[in-house]
Amino acid sequence: MDELPRNGAIPDVRDGLTREERLVLYVLHATQQERGGRHVPTAMLWGRVCEHFYISPEALSAMLARLGARR
């Protein structure tokens, strides 16, 4: 039998985002506001996201690409 995904990896029925994806977008938005609307370096975003949950830099980059964030 397959394992169920972690609680944070189950997409929400309202918008199809996982808890982790929603948190990344929230942290990205908050950091952009702090920087006066300027782009947020991925390394800076990664550090702030890791304060909430661990994600590898590669997985974060893949998630950002999937969510439509530009480099």
Rosetta blueprint (number, residue, H / E / L):
1 M L
2 D L
3 E L
4 L L
5 P L
6 R L
7 N H
8 G H
9 A H
10 I L
11 P L
12 D L
13 V L
14 R L
15 D L
16 G L
17 L L
18 T L
19 R H
20 E H
21 E H
22 R H
23 L H
24 V H
25 L H
26 Y H
27 V H
28 L H
29 H H
30 A H
31 T H
32 Q H
33 Q H
34 E H
35 R L
36 G L
37 G L
38 R L
39 H L
40 V L
41 P L
42 T H
43 A H
44 M H
45 L H
46 W H
47 G H
48 R H
49 V H
50 C L
51 E L
52 H L
53 F L
54 Y L
55 I L
56 S L
57 P H
58 E H
59 A H
60 L H
61 S H
62 A H
63 M H
64 L H
65 A H
66 R H
67 L H
68 G L
69 A L
70 R L
71 R L
